[in-house]
Amino acid sequence: MAQAQATLSIDLGGTKMLAALVRGQAVLETHKVATPRSGDPAEWLQALFDAIAAWKGRYDKVGVAVTGIVDDGHWSALNRNTLDIPDRFPLTDTVAALSGVSVLAANDAQAAAWGEFSFGAGRREDMVFLTVSTGIGGGIVLNGRLLGGLAGHFGQFRLDDAASHTLEDQVSGHWIAREANPHQEGATAREVFAAASAGQDWARRIVETSARQTALLCRNIQLALDPKRIVIGGSIGLAPGYITSIEAALSELPLRLKPSIHAAELGENAGVVGIADLAERQQQL
């Protein structure tokens, strides 16, 4: 019996573009490049497809997971500090023209939420997924259904009435690096975590401040949706000590109000695995 063709999955975030051939939950091959900070997304995608030209014929559908919001196949930014793209970029039409096969597109954190629900730490229970990385994304799966549209864009929560003050701008990797600058000029978020692990008080305070904000978000999510699990992923969310700091900030809550926090299990593959499964399900309809 001939083996089923794979799905081409593309995860396009604020930091990296990851292309992968996926079959089921198995990631067969990958190609990763940095996300350009300027230019036209059509040019980025053309360059990506040029780089994976040898994969042509090995896939019969494409799933695209992107930071921001996808409506009717059009891609728009929600926070231009994370990735600045034109409003309503024709994402599915562009990828369909490059690939020659059917295309499904969704928000990257929603796709990762589905991946973790189906194959990872979600255990197919009602869950909320939070990815804390360049920004903050999220996804919600209730009664076996992934909520789309704006659902799960927790990083866009406002901390006050100022339009520029979003939660992710005061929690994410960009914020951590910015806060570190007076102490260690040019430090990356990764270097801040290393400094915190080495006992630097300024770094520990920055990490704990971010984690407390994420803990408060988890507490509010529990009150709003009462999920069985909140799964934490992303380069910041999975950095050493971050989930421990979240749990410490929640430790005084009564048991009934305390979220059940779990580390994501699929790592950077959550988005490509999730969007591949969603594309497969769409093709079967």
LINJOWO-V74150 format. One line per field, one symbol per residue. ss: DSSP state (h for helix, s for strand, l for the rest). psi: psi as a letter, one per 20 degrees, with the letter a starting at -180 (. if undefined). burial: # if it has 24 or more other ideal C-beta (glycine too) atoms within 12 Angstrom, else .. A space follows every 50 residues. Layout:
BEGIN
ss: ???
psi: ???
burial: ???
END
This chain:
BEGIN
ss: lllllssssssslllssssssssllsssssssssllllllhhhhhhhhhh hlhhhlllssssssssllsssllsssllllllllllllsshhhhhhhhhl lsssssshhhhhhhhhhhhlllllllsssssslllsssssssllssllll lllhhhlslllllllslhhhllhhhhhhhhllllllllhhhhhhhhhlll hhhhhhhhhhhhhhhhhhhhhhhhhlllsssssllllllllhhhhhhhhl llllhhhlllssslllhhhhhhhhhhhhhhhhhhl
psi: pqqqqrpoppooaigqppqqppocjpogqqppqqpqiraphhhghghghh hkhiipiiqjrppppqqbqpoljppqqhoihgporqplpmghgghghhhj rqppqrqhhgghghghghicihkkrpqppppocgbprrqpopkjpppbci pjmhijqpiaiphinqghikhahggggghhghhnpjqrhghghghghjjo ghggggghgghhghggggghgghhilqhqopparhghjqpighghghhhi hiqqghipqopqpqiibiigghgghghghghghi.
burial: .....##################.#.##.##...#.....#..##..##. .#..#..#############..#.#####.###.#...####.##..##. ######################..##################...###.. #######........###############...#..#######.##.... ..##.#################..#.#.###########.###.###.## ........######################.....
END
